[in-house]
Amino acid sequence: MNKRTLHAVATALAATLALGTAGCSTGSHSGGSRQDKDVKNSALANAGATVGGTPQKGGTLTVLSDQDFTHLDPARNWVIGDMDFGTRLLYRTLVAYKPEPGTKGGELVPDLAEDLGVSSNGAKTWTFRLKKGLTYEDGTPITAQDVKYNVERSFSPDLPGGPDYAARYLAGAEGYRGPAQGQHLDSVKTPDDHTIVFELRKPFAEFPNATVLPTFAPVPPAQDKGPQYDSRPFSSGPYKIESYDRDKRLVLVRNPHWDPATDTVRKAYPDRLVVVMGLRANQIDDRLIASEGVDASAVSWGKLRPESTPKVLTKADVRARLLAESSNCTEMVQMHTGRAPFDNVLVRRAVQYALDREAVLTASGGPALNDLATALMPGTLFGGKQPDTLGIPATGDVNKAKQLLKEAGKPDGFTTSITVSNGDKGVAEAVQQSLGRAGIKVTIEAVDPSAFYDTIGDTRNRTDLVYTGWCPDYPSGSTFLPFLFDGRYIKEKGNSGNHSLFRDEATMKRMDEIAGMTDTAQANAAWRQLDGEILAKAPTAPAVIERMPLLIGTNVAGAFGHTSFGGQLDYATIGLKNPARSGS
């Protein structure tokens, strides 16, 4: 977007906010904001609530999307929305998040396991017992060996991109490359079909939280097809794949061998789910605003577009169908610290000062749906609110940025490039314009969302800058800073999290020290202090904390944004008011 368009959207958003009569107060943005803190934010009227009442069983729920999934293979699934979809519909994990809105959604409940695990040996050994009667889509039993097998698959070089908690914590995992050659991890033991024991290299009291991740879903070895498993994961959940035409359409139907008596998480209301891909984002918004025909029984996969927000907030009946939970994710400009000129901290600090976060916020949907970021970790990891660590004005400080570039030997600036997902093109233009004020000329490379993480995970061929975010897997600094800034886990292909390629010995040493702390309060305080220390070394420039605005059709029920899935719909509980109206 150009400046004129950005201003038009901002003006419209400011006007629509004044129309709302319900909802939460908008907090003031650190560094200055266009919104008064006492203005009622009508976009948040449904925060922490379930919309549409209790669903009825049956019908077809349609998901309208402008993209394909990045990965559905549980060994590779580490994009937060994809994890929600996969673990709520297709496969079960040892432990799961409670299917409730608000803060209760962060609580853990047993899933495949009978309980949340039993620790011993000072939290270095964790034992889980599987429930009886668990089966796959063909009726064959789910075993502890199948869970171990998928954990081992997550180490395979040909299956990159997935969570690496197993690599970080399992004893004896260094150099392991998966089970393809008949090699197995001695630190994962299965004394019988219903027991799995994990032996860790260091104490990890939060290990049950990690077993929510798809890494800890079962995969039967006989069904494994390597990279092709991504297109047809074998179901242990309430639905199975009927058809999957990549980038076009995915159809899920009921798994007749899923037993709800063993599953307290998933309600499985619809008979079918159809994901229609390749649509234009503005087309999705317009269809859901109108909510006619089958679209009344549809939901959006991606966020409401900023330019569509005024159409929603100005109409009470449409606004009542808007969900906008916080993503709890910090969006940021990550700089390639291993490549000139970004190997110079002065250049990186210049980017921090040049960035106009207000413009980025506006391009992301405005203050109704975003907050300015003033630290790395989201406010939930700071007890509710981020500190303003650097004290940089929200619109940037161009003179300071130019001064830093001069000190770095770049008085005339330089040319660089940034990779963004197609949906963030407007954000990229805001970054381009703001950095351009300091003489940093930015070329934009927009990538299809389904290929975005693979593109920026190719560390040798990626651009100097990427715009992406990180969300804690659960409420702990241990799931945020190490995954973004521990240089020991950078991969040439399939790199995740640390897209600044930051390698700093003092930082990594401090991370290890904090990870060894047994006092939770002490560890939390240490993570918060380390957040500021890393930010001063400028591997990234934090921009915004986004909300996840999602519009649902008039026939959709049981809908809420799940706080542990970045505000994405909880597909465990969603369904339809009147299944007969869905057209199935």
C-alpha distance (Angstrom), angle and dihedral (degrees) to the residues before:
residue distance angle dihedral
M1 . . .
N2 3.76 . .
K3 3.79 122.6 .
R4 3.75 93.5 -95.9
T5 3.79 93.0 56.0
L6 3.79 92.2 45.7
H7 3.79 90.5 52.1
A8 3.79 91.4 49.1
V9 3.79 92.4 53.1
A10 3.81 92.1 46.0
T11 3.79 91.6 50.5
A12 3.79 92.0 49.1
L13 3.79 91.8 48.6
A14 3.78 92.7 49.8
A15 3.79 89.5 51.7
T16 3.80 94.9 48.0
L17 3.79 92.8 50.6
A18 3.78 89.6 63.2
L19 3.81 90.1 59.3
G20 3.79 97.0 62.4
T21 3.77 119.6 96.8
A22 3.79 99.6 -177.8
G23 3.77 137.4 48.3
C24 3.76 140.1 62.0
S25 3.78 128.2 -42.2
T26 3.77 114.6 -98.6
G27 3.77 109.6 -118.1
S28 3.78 118.0 -128.1
H29 3.79 112.9 -100.4
S30 3.78 115.8 -121.3
G31 3.78 112.4 -112.4
G32 3.79 93.1 28.5
S33 3.80 133.8 -53.8
R34 3.75 140.0 -153.2
Q35 3.80 90.1 -128.8
D36 3.79 126.5 78.1
K37 3.78 110.7 -127.8
D38 3.81 92.7 -126.1
V39 3.83 95.8 56.1
K40 3.80 111.6 115.2
N41 3.80 110.7 -119.7
S42 3.79 107.7 -141.6
A43 3.80 90.9 -170.7
L44 3.80 89.0 71.4
A45 3.81 98.5 53.0
N46 3.82 91.3 113.1
A47 3.80 96.9 43.3
G48 3.79 110.1 140.1
A49 3.81 92.2 3.8
T50 3.80 137.5 109.3
V51 3.81 114.6 -122.2
G52 3.80 126.6 -148.3
G53 3.80 101.3 21.5
T54 3.80 125.5 -107.8
P55 3.82 115.2 -21.6
Q56 3.77 125.0 -125.9
K57 3.78 119.8 -129.6
G58 3.81 117.5 -99.4
G59 3.78 141.2 30.9
T60 3.79 133.0 85.5
L61 3.79 123.5 -68.4
T62 3.79 111.5 -155.3
V63 3.80 121.9 -153.1
L64 3.80 114.7 -158.0
S65 3.79 113.1 -152.3
D66 3.78 140.8 171.1
Q67 3.80 91.5 -154.2
D68 3.77 147.5 36.6
F69 3.78 123.0 -114.3
T70 3.78 116.6 -85.5
H71 3.82 91.6 -136.0
L72 3.81 136.1 -15.7
D73 3.80 95.2 -179.7
P74 3.82 101.3 108.0
A75 3.81 91.0 -136.6
R76 3.82 89.8 58.9
N77 3.80 103.2 31.9
W78 3.82 109.1 111.9
V79 3.81 103.8 132.7
I80 3.76 106.2 107.3
G81 3.82 99.2 -129.2
D82 3.80 91.9 44.5
M83 3.81 89.6 50.8
D84 3.79 89.6 53.3
F85 3.80 92.1 50.7
G86 3.79 95.2 43.5
T87 3.80 99.5 44.5
R88 3.81 96.0 40.9
L89 3.81 97.1 46.7
L90 3.81 114.7 16.0
Y91 3.78 110.9 27.3
R92 3.76 139.0 18.3
T93 3.79 128.2 -136.5
L94 3.80 133.3 -151.6
V95 3.80 90.9 -99.6
A96 3.82 131.2 13.6
Y97 3.78 141.5 -165.7
K98 3.78 116.8 -99.2
P99 3.85 109.8 -100.9
E100 3.80 96.6 -122.6
P101 3.81 135.4 111.2
G102 3.78 124.3 -110.8
T103 3.77 125.4 15.3
K104 3.82 93.1 -24.3
G105 3.80 87.1 71.6
G106 3.79 88.2 72.4
E107 3.80 92.5 62.8
L108 3.80 119.6 103.2
V109 3.81 126.1 -126.5
P110 3.82 130.2 179.6
D111 3.80 115.8 -95.7
L112 3.81 116.6 167.5
A113 3.79 87.9 -1.9
E114 3.79 125.7 74.5
D115 3.80 91.6 -130.3
L116 3.80 141.6 -3.2
G117 3.78 93.5 -77.2
V118 3.79 132.8 -87.2
S119 3.79 119.3 -108.7
S120 3.79 128.4 -150.4
N121 3.79 138.4 161.3
G122 3.80 91.4 50.4
A123 3.84 94.1 -51.9
K124 3.81 91.4 -52.8
T125 3.82 92.6 109.0
W126 3.81 124.0 51.9
T127 3.80 125.3 -174.2
F128 3.81 126.1 -164.8
R129 3.80 126.6 -173.8
L130 3.82 116.1 -153.5
K131 3.79 121.1 -133.7
K132 3.79 118.2 -108.5
G133 3.80 120.9 -108.8
L134 3.83 98.4 34.7
T135 3.80 113.8 149.2
Y136 3.79 142.2 174.3
E137 3.79 126.4 -122.5
D138 3.83 90.9 -83.1
G139 3.80 93.9 50.9
T140 3.82 96.3 -106.1
P141 3.81 115.6 135.7
I142 3.79 123.7 -96.3
T143 3.80 109.7 -127.3
A144 3.78 137.2 -166.6
Q145 3.80 87.3 -116.3
D146 3.82 89.1 62.4
V147 3.81 91.0 55.6
K148 3.80 90.0 49.0
Y149 3.80 89.9 49.2
N150 3.81 93.1 56.1
V151 3.81 91.3 46.9
E152 3.81 87.1 54.3
R153 3.81 92.1 46.3
S154 3.81 88.8 58.9
F155 3.82 87.9 71.0
S156 3.82 93.7 56.2
P157 3.83 114.0 118.1
D158 3.81 90.5 -142.7
L159 3.82 91.4 56.2
P160 3.83 102.3 57.9
G161 3.78 130.0 163.3
G162 3.79 103.3 51.7
P163 3.80 133.0 117.7
D164 3.79 113.3 -66.1
Y165 3.80 101.1 -159.1
A166 3.81 88.8 115.4
A167 3.81 91.3 55.0
R168 3.79 91.7 47.6
Y169 3.79 99.1 47.1
L170 3.82 113.2 22.2
A171 3.80 115.5 99.5
G172 3.79 115.9 -114.5
A173 3.81 94.0 12.5
E174 3.80 96.4 125.6
G175 3.79 110.3 119.7
Y176 3.81 94.4 3.2
R177 3.82 112.0 144.4
G178 3.78 105.1 -173.0
P179 3.82 137.6 -86.5
A180 3.82 99.1 -71.6
Q181 3.80 93.7 105.6
G182 3.79 93.7 44.2
Q183 3.79 94.1 -95.1
H184 3.79 119.1 137.1
L185 3.79 138.7 -171.5
D186 3.79 113.4 -102.1
S187 3.82 89.4 -160.3
V188 3.82 91.5 67.7
K189 3.79 109.3 66.0
T190 3.80 130.2 -175.5
P191 3.81 108.1 -169.6
D192 3.82 89.1 176.9
D193 3.81 139.5 -1.9
H194 3.80 93.0 -85.5
T195 3.81 102.4 41.2
I196 3.79 129.8 75.0
V197 3.80 124.2 179.0
F198 3.79 125.2 -165.9
E199 3.79 120.1 -159.6
L200 3.80 112.6 -160.3
R201 3.79 129.6 -157.9
K202 3.80 91.0 -132.5
P203 3.81 137.2 13.8
F204 3.80 113.0 -75.4
A205 3.79 113.7 178.2
E206 3.81 90.9 177.2
F207 3.81 94.4 58.5
P208 3.86 94.7 115.8
N209 3.82 87.9 61.0
A210 3.80 89.3 57.5
T211 3.82 91.7 53.6
V212 3.80 89.1 68.2
L213 3.80 87.2 74.2
P214 3.83 122.3 96.8
T215 3.81 90.1 -111.0
F216 3.80 85.7 78.2
A217 3.81 95.7 54.8
P218 3.82 119.1 105.8
V219 3.80 123.7 -103.4
P220 3.83 118.1 -176.3
P221 3.84 108.3 -134.9
A222 3.80 91.7 -136.1
Q223 3.82 90.4 61.9
D224 3.81 97.1 45.3
K225 3.79 113.2 115.0
G226 3.77 99.3 172.4
P227 3.82 113.7 -126.2
Q228 3.82 90.2 -2.6
Y229 3.82 89.9 65.0
D230 3.81 85.3 78.4
S231 3.81 89.2 75.8
R232 3.79 96.7 46.7
P233 3.80 116.3 24.7
F234 3.80 111.4 -177.7
S235 3.78 110.1 -112.8
S236 3.78 127.0 -115.3
G237 3.81 91.2 158.7
P238 3.81 135.4 74.5
Y239 3.82 95.3 -79.0
K240 3.78 136.6 45.6
I241 3.78 131.3 -160.8
E242 3.80 113.7 -95.2
S243 3.81 94.1 176.2
Y244 3.79 138.2 -9.3
D245 3.79 121.6 -169.6
R246 3.78 102.4 180.0
D247 3.81 115.1 -119.6
K248 3.82 90.2 5.1
R249 3.78 118.0 56.4
L250 3.80 142.9 -11.2
V251 3.80 121.4 -167.7
L252 3.80 122.8 -165.5
V253 3.79 123.6 -168.9
R254 3.78 131.4 -177.7
N255 3.78 119.1 -70.9
P256 3.83 101.6 -133.7
H257 3.82 91.5 -158.2
W258 3.80 95.6 57.2
D259 3.78 108.2 108.3
P260 3.83 114.2 -151.0
A261 3.81 89.0 -161.7
T262 3.82 87.6 72.0
D263 3.82 94.7 44.6
T264 3.81 123.8 69.4
V265 3.81 93.3 169.5
R266 3.80 109.2 57.4
K267 3.80 122.3 61.1
A268 3.84 96.4 -176.8
Y269 3.79 96.2 -157.9
P270 3.85 102.2 165.0
D271 3.80 121.3 69.2
R272 3.80 90.7 -144.2
L273 3.78 139.4 14.2
V274 3.78 119.8 -155.1
V275 3.80 119.6 -167.8
V276 3.80 110.8 -161.0
M277 3.80 110.5 -161.7
G278 3.78 136.8 -170.9
L279 3.80 96.1 47.4
R280 3.80 122.7 141.0
A281 3.79 111.9 -104.4
N282 3.80 94.2 -128.1
Q283 3.81 89.2 48.6
I284 3.82 89.7 55.8
D285 3.80 91.5 50.1
D286 3.79 93.4 49.6
R287 3.80 93.0 47.7
L288 3.80 92.9 51.1
I289 3.80 93.2 44.6
A290 3.82 88.6 54.8
S291 3.84 91.5 39.5
E292 3.80 94.7 -167.9
G293 3.81 128.6 159.8
V294 3.81 114.0 -23.4
D295 3.82 89.2 -4.2
A296 3.81 88.2 72.9
S297 3.81 85.0 69.9
A298 3.80 94.3 46.1
V299 3.79 138.1 97.0
S300 3.78 133.2 -164.4
W301 3.79 121.6 -109.4
G302 3.80 95.4 -161.2
K303 3.77 134.1 47.0
L304 3.78 123.4 -77.1
R305 3.79 108.0 -96.4
P306 3.83 115.8 -109.1
E307 3.80 91.7 -122.3
S308 3.83 89.9 54.2
T309 3.79 94.6 52.9
P310 3.84 96.1 86.6
K311 3.82 89.7 52.7
V312 3.79 88.7 57.8
L313 3.79 103.3 38.5
T314 3.81 94.5 49.0
K315 3.83 94.0 57.0
A316 3.79 115.6 66.8
D317 3.81 94.9 -157.6
V318 3.81 92.2 51.9
R319 3.80 93.9 40.3
A320 3.82 88.1 56.4
R321 3.83 87.4 65.2
L322 3.81 94.8 52.5
L323 3.79 122.1 107.6
A324 3.80 117.9 -168.4
E325 3.79 112.1 169.9
S326 3.78 118.8 165.2
S327 3.77 112.9 -93.0
N328 3.81 87.8 -144.1
C329 3.79 84.4 -142.8
T330 3.79 127.3 124.9
E331 3.79 112.9 -136.6
M332 3.79 113.3 -152.6
V333 3.79 148.0 163.9
Q334 3.79 105.1 -109.9
M335 3.80 117.4 -157.9
H336 3.82 126.4 -151.5
T337 3.81 97.7 -115.7
G338 3.80 92.1 -174.3
R339 3.79 95.1 60.5
A340 3.81 130.4 66.7
P341 2.95 131.8 -73.9
F342 3.83 90.7 18.7
D343 3.78 91.8 56.4
N344 3.81 83.8 77.9
V345 3.80 112.7 83.5
L346 3.82 90.5 -151.8
V347 3.81 90.2 61.2
R348 3.78 91.2 47.9
R349 3.78 91.9 49.6
A350 3.80 88.4 49.7
V351 3.81 88.4 59.1
Q352 3.80 90.3 50.9
Y353 3.80 90.7 53.3
A354 3.81 95.5 41.7
L355 3.81 95.0 51.1
D356 3.80 113.7 104.8
R357 3.81 100.7 -148.8
E358 3.81 91.5 -178.7
A359 3.81 89.5 61.1
V360 3.80 90.7 47.3
L361 3.80 90.1 48.9
T362 3.80 91.0 51.4
A363 3.80 91.9 48.0
S364 3.81 88.7 50.8
G365 3.81 92.8 57.1
G366 3.77 104.1 -72.3
P367 3.80 132.7 -96.4
A368 3.81 92.2 -50.2
L369 3.77 89.6 71.7
N370 3.81 105.8 23.0
D371 3.79 144.6 44.6
L372 3.78 126.8 -149.4
A373 3.80 114.3 -104.1
T374 3.79 116.0 -129.2
A375 3.81 98.4 168.5
L376 3.80 138.5 24.6
M377 3.80 103.3 -107.4
P378 3.83 116.2 59.3
G379 3.79 120.4 -104.9
T380 3.82 92.9 -99.4
L381 3.81 88.3 69.6
F382 3.80 90.8 51.1
G383 3.78 95.0 53.8
G384 3.81 94.1 -91.5
K385 3.80 108.8 -37.3
Q386 3.78 135.1 52.4
P387 3.81 117.2 -121.8
D388 3.80 117.1 -122.1
T389 3.77 91.8 -117.8
L390 3.81 101.6 173.4
G391 3.79 99.8 26.5
I392 3.80 93.0 -139.2
P393 3.84 113.6 160.9
A394 3.80 113.2 -105.4
T395 3.80 91.0 -116.0
G396 3.80 91.8 47.4
D397 3.79 132.5 -116.5
V398 3.79 108.0 -96.1
N399 3.81 95.7 -179.2
K400 3.80 91.1 53.7
A401 3.82 89.9 48.0
K402 3.80 91.6 52.0
Q403 3.80 90.8 48.0
L404 3.80 90.9 52.9
L405 3.81 91.4 48.8
K406 3.80 89.9 51.4
E407 3.81 90.5 51.6
A408 3.80 88.4 49.8
G409 3.80 91.4 54.4
K410 3.80 93.4 -105.9
P411 3.84 102.6 108.1
D412 3.81 91.4 150.3
G413 3.77 94.5 46.0
F414 3.80 123.5 -128.7
T415 3.80 144.2 -114.5
T416 3.78 123.7 -99.4
S417 3.82 140.9 150.7
I418 3.80 138.4 -126.6
T419 3.81 131.7 -152.5
V420 3.80 118.9 -144.6
S421 3.77 136.7 167.0
N422 3.82 112.9 -99.5
G423 3.79 90.2 -108.0
D424 3.80 90.9 59.0
K425 3.81 96.6 55.4
G426 3.81 90.7 114.2
V427 3.79 90.2 51.0
A428 3.79 90.2 50.5
E429 3.80 90.1 53.0
A430 3.80 89.5 52.1
V431 3.81 89.4 51.6
Q432 3.79 90.5 45.9
Q433 3.79 93.2 51.7
S434 3.79 96.0 44.4
L435 3.81 95.5 47.8
G436 3.78 89.7 44.1
R437 3.80 89.2 64.6
A438 3.82 88.0 68.2
G439 3.79 94.4 45.1
I440 3.82 97.6 -96.2
K441 3.80 105.4 133.1
V442 3.81 110.8 -154.8
T443 3.80 127.5 -163.0
I444 3.81 115.4 -157.6
E445 3.80 124.1 -134.7
A446 3.82 111.7 -172.3
V447 3.81 117.8 -162.8
D448 3.79 132.5 -166.3
P449 3.83 107.8 -96.2
S450 3.81 93.8 -121.7
A451 3.82 90.5 56.5
F452 3.80 97.4 37.2
Y453 3.79 100.4 95.3
D454 3.79 93.6 43.3
T455 3.81 88.9 50.9
I456 3.79 97.1 50.6
G457 3.81 90.1 38.6
D458 3.82 89.6 65.4
T459 3.79 94.9 90.3
R460 3.78 96.3 -173.6
N461 3.80 97.6 52.8
R462 3.80 104.5 29.7
T463 3.78 126.5 109.0
D464 3.82 124.8 -95.2
L465 3.81 92.2 -107.4
V466 3.80 132.2 38.0
Y467 3.78 129.0 -178.1
T468 3.76 111.3 -143.3
G469 3.77 141.5 121.4
W470 3.76 143.3 -130.8
C471 3.77 130.0 -138.8
P472 3.80 123.6 -164.1
D473 3.80 111.1 -112.4
Y474 3.80 86.8 -139.2
P475 3.83 134.5 -6.9
S476 3.80 100.1 -69.0
G477 3.78 135.2 98.9
S478 3.81 86.7 -131.7
T479 3.83 88.6 73.7
F480 3.78 94.0 50.4
L481 3.81 119.7 36.6
P482 3.84 98.3 37.0
F483 3.79 92.5 50.2
L484 3.79 92.0 49.9
F485 3.78 101.5 38.9
D486 3.82 112.3 21.3
G487 3.80 103.3 109.9
R488 3.81 93.9 -164.9
Y489 3.79 91.7 78.9
I490 3.81 100.6 48.5
K491 3.82 111.9 130.0
E492 3.79 127.4 -159.7
K493 3.83 90.2 -136.3
G494 3.78 126.8 26.3
N495 3.80 92.3 17.6
S496 3.81 112.1 174.8
G497 3.78 133.3 -166.2
N498 3.80 101.5 -8.6
H499 3.79 96.1 76.8
S500 3.80 90.2 149.4
L501 3.84 86.3 63.6
F502 3.78 86.0 -137.5
R503 3.82 115.1 -177.4
D504 3.78 113.7 177.9
E505 3.81 119.5 157.6
A506 3.80 95.5 -154.8
T507 3.80 91.2 50.7
M508 3.80 93.9 48.8
K509 3.80 91.8 47.3
R510 3.78 90.7 52.0
M511 3.81 91.4 48.5
D512 3.80 89.8 55.8
E513 3.79 90.9 49.2
I514 3.81 92.6 51.4
A515 3.80 92.2 45.5
G516 3.81 88.1 57.6
M517 3.81 94.1 54.5
T518 3.79 114.3 111.1
D519 3.81 95.0 -168.0
T520 3.82 106.4 86.1
A521 3.80 94.7 -158.7
Q522 3.80 91.0 50.3
A523 3.80 91.1 49.0
N524 3.81 92.8 48.4
A525 3.79 91.2 52.0
A526 3.80 90.6 48.0
W527 3.81 93.0 50.9
R528 3.80 89.8 50.9
Q529 3.79 91.9 51.3
L530 3.79 91.5 46.9
D531 3.80 89.6 51.5
G532 3.80 89.7 64.4
E533 3.80 93.1 43.6
I534 3.80 92.1 53.8
L535 3.80 92.5 45.1
A536 3.82 89.5 55.2
K537 3.83 88.1 57.5
A538 3.81 86.8 55.8
P539 3.81 106.6 -141.9
T540 3.81 87.4 150.3
A541 3.79 141.4 17.7
P542 3.83 109.7 -134.6
A543 3.80 112.7 -140.2
V544 3.81 117.4 171.6
I545 3.79 145.4 -13.7
E546 3.78 102.7 -131.6
R547 3.75 131.3 -151.7
M548 3.80 120.7 -141.0
P549 3.83 105.7 -121.1
L550 3.79 108.8 -165.4
L551 3.78 127.7 173.8
I552 3.80 121.0 -151.8
G553 3.80 131.4 -162.6
T554 3.79 123.2 -102.5
N555 3.83 92.2 -107.8
V556 3.82 95.3 52.6
A557 3.81 120.2 107.9
G558 3.79 137.9 -179.4
A559 3.79 92.0 35.2
F560 3.78 125.6 155.6
G561 3.77 137.2 142.9
H562 3.79 109.1 -108.8
T563 3.79 112.4 -133.2
S564 3.82 93.0 -148.5
F565 3.80 92.2 53.3
G566 3.79 97.6 53.6
G567 3.81 93.5 -93.7
Q568 3.83 92.8 -57.9
L569 3.82 116.9 144.7
D570 3.78 114.2 -84.2
Y571 3.79 101.7 -118.7
A572 3.81 89.8 -167.6
T573 3.80 92.7 75.7
I574 3.79 108.4 22.6
G575 3.79 123.0 111.8
L576 3.78 144.4 129.4
K577 3.80 135.6 -65.6
N578 3.79 92.9 -144.2
P579 3.83 112.7 15.2
A580 3.83 91.4 -168.3
R581 3.82 89.4 67.1
S582 3.81 92.8 59.4
G583 3.78 93.5 79.0
S584 3.80 96.2 -119.9
